[in-house]
Every structure is written in C-alpha cells, then in structure tokens.
Amino acid sequence: MKRAARSAQRRGFTLVEAIASIVVVSILGSVVSGLILQAADAHAGSSVQADLHAEASAALDRLVREIRRIDPDPDAPAGEPAADVDRLTATSIEWAGDSVARLDGTELILSIAGEGDGVLATDVSALEIIAYDDSNAQLGTSISGDGTRQIRRVEIRLTLERAGASETIEAKVYLRGAMAGTTAAGAGP
C-alpha cells in the first residue's frame, strides 16, 4: 500500500522541474524569435533596396531616353553639330525652349513640351549632371547660351535614399542631336 502511494506521487512533475522546463522553453523561444526578427528585418531592408533600385533605374532610363532624343540646334552654324540644349547646371538640363529635367527638393521632375510636369523619382538625395565636349573634357557646372553647343555627352548620377537604404546609379548619354552629320532637319547618318 505504501508502494502504491509512492508511485502515485511520482507520476507528476515537481515544482522545480516545472520551473526549469519553463525557463528552458522561454530561452529557446527568445532565441528563435530573435532569429525570426533578424530575418524579417533583413528581408525588409533588401525589399527597400530593391524598390529603390527599381525606381532609380526606371527614372534614369526615362531621363536618358529624353536627353538622347534632343534635336539638333536649329541656330547652330552650318557644319557645326550641336544639340538644342538651352541650359545645363549640376542639377538640371533644359532643352528645346520648353523641356526640362530638374531636381525639385527630393523629387526628380521631367517636364516635356505640352505634357506638363511629371515626377520621375521621389526621395532623391542627389542628382549630378556633368557635360563633356568632343575631346571628352568635362565642361563647367553651369552652361548656357552658345556654351551649350560644345556639349556632346552628358553623365547623370542619381541617388535615392529611403528608410536608411541608399541606391546610386549613373548613365552616360551621347546627345544624338550633337553628333557629326546631324542637321536641324534631322538628316544625317
């Protein structure tokens, strides 16, 4: 009878065993939850980086397409190829009298004749536009008037920042309107 009473008492856990089990399970839970949170943060960070890259690439592709399409300057002397660029600064380029790409605060704005303003990218932290001449020498940071006739190539660097992530991409664009053999009428090779 005493034996049956003892075995009945041994069937459960003691208070110390229960507390030890709870401590072990809670330690394992905190380690696993830390790993899960770390993975979720890494995923969110890479997602923001991917979004920035996609937005910057799309904006730069559109900007390059428009700059490449700048027509020859109708006022350029005969035999001197020049694109119809009106003004170029470190953060803007104006062409054909009524089109412009510019940094406005943290937005990259593209305004094409008759289309109005369009936002190409938001969260822009830097835009750098650099012009080069025939000999690939860098021109000044602010060019206007007849000085724009020297522009043959434009380099654009665009940096976007969001939620602690940053993405910088760049492109080099040859202005078709400034290539040898082009004319204001668009004839040429």
Secondary structure, DSSP 8 states (H G I E B T S, - for coil): -HHHHHHHHHTS--HHHHHHHHHHHHHHHHHHHHHHHHHHHHHHHHHHHHHHHHHHHHHHHHHHHHHHT--B-TTS-TT---B-EEEEETTEEEETTTEEEEEETTEEEEEETTTEEEEEESSEEEEEEEEE-TT--B--SSEEGGGGGG--EEEEEEEEEETTEEEEEEEEEE-GGGSTT--TT----
